[in-house]
Amino acid sequence: MVNKYGEKNENGELVVDEKKNYKFMPENLEAFVAEFNDLVESEVEINANKLKIEQILEAEKADFSPSDMVALEPFIEMDEE
């Protein structure tokens, strides 16, 4: 999107300011922000197989903190036994 809406110099390269931020012409900034907001607000569905908890716990280099396990919980299949 920056390529599409960003200001370009005479060589077709994107223009950046002294803080390394891309520059936009005022007429392009509104369109960029609208398209960016649409992208940020879009939902993405990921179809992935869950890992069994045994696979994780038996892995040689499994070194997960409790907070790691909480973050990974949606991707882990726990035993219901």
PLY file of the C-alpha trace (Angstrom):
ply
format ascii 1.0
element vertex 81
property float x
property float y
property float z
element edge 80
property int vertex1
property int vertex2
end_header
0.00 0.00 0.00
2.90 2.34 0.65
4.10 1.57 -2.87
0.64 2.40 -4.18
0.02 5.63 -2.24
3.44 6.85 -1.12
5.15 9.86 -2.60
7.86 8.95 -5.12
10.86 10.89 -6.40
11.83 11.37 -10.05
13.46 7.89 -10.03
10.23 6.25 -8.87
11.64 5.55 -5.39
9.57 6.11 -2.26
10.36 9.35 -0.44
11.15 9.23 3.28
11.60 12.06 5.77
14.47 12.57 8.22
12.84 10.10 10.65
12.62 7.41 7.92
8.82 7.76 7.66
7.26 7.43 4.23
5.83 10.63 2.81
2.39 10.90 1.25
0.81 13.58 -0.88
-2.28 14.93 0.94
-4.63 13.58 -1.73
-3.16 10.06 -1.32
-2.98 9.99 2.48
-6.75 9.74 2.95
-6.99 6.81 0.52
-4.03 5.09 2.21
-5.56 5.46 5.69
-8.93 4.14 4.49
-7.39 1.08 2.81
-5.07 0.48 5.79
-8.01 0.64 8.24
-9.97 -1.84 6.10
-7.01 -4.19 6.21
-6.54 -3.86 9.98
-10.24 -4.47 10.61
-10.45 -7.54 8.38
-10.71 -10.98 9.92
-8.53 -13.87 8.86
-9.38 -17.49 9.47
-6.47 -19.86 9.90
-7.09 -23.54 9.32
-4.39 -25.42 11.16
-4.24 -28.76 12.89
-3.82 -28.58 16.63
-0.79 -30.18 18.25
-1.40 -32.79 20.90
-0.09 -31.79 24.29
1.97 -34.99 24.39
3.84 -33.94 21.24
4.85 -30.69 22.86
5.80 -32.14 26.22
7.85 -34.95 24.63
9.80 -32.65 22.31
13.50 -32.59 23.14
13.79 -28.81 23.18
10.41 -28.02 24.74
11.09 -25.15 27.10
7.82 -23.28 27.46
6.91 -20.99 30.31
3.38 -21.05 31.70
2.63 -17.82 29.84
3.88 -19.44 26.59
1.49 -22.33 27.14
-1.43 -19.95 27.77
-0.64 -18.09 24.53
-0.40 -21.40 22.61
-3.54 -22.91 24.15
-5.77 -22.30 21.09
-3.33 -24.41 19.05
-3.00 -27.30 21.50
-5.31 -30.27 21.82
-5.56 -31.22 25.47
-6.46 -34.74 26.60
-10.01 -35.00 27.83
-9.29 -38.08 29.95
0 1
1 2
2 3
3 4
4 5
5 6
6 7
7 8
8 9
9 10
10 11
11 12
12 13
13 14
14 15
15 16
16 17
17 18
18 19
19 20
20 21
21 22
22 23
23 24
24 25
25 26
26 27
27 28
28 29
29 30
30 31
31 32
32 33
33 34
34 35
35 36
36 37
37 38
38 39
39 40
40 41
41 42
42 43
43 44
44 45
45 46
46 47
47 48
48 49
49 50
50 51
51 52
52 53
53 54
54 55
55 56
56 57
57 58
58 59
59 60
60 61
61 62
62 63
63 64
64 65
65 66
66 67
67 68
68 69
69 70
70 71
71 72
72 73
73 74
74 75
75 76
76 77
77 78
78 79
79 80
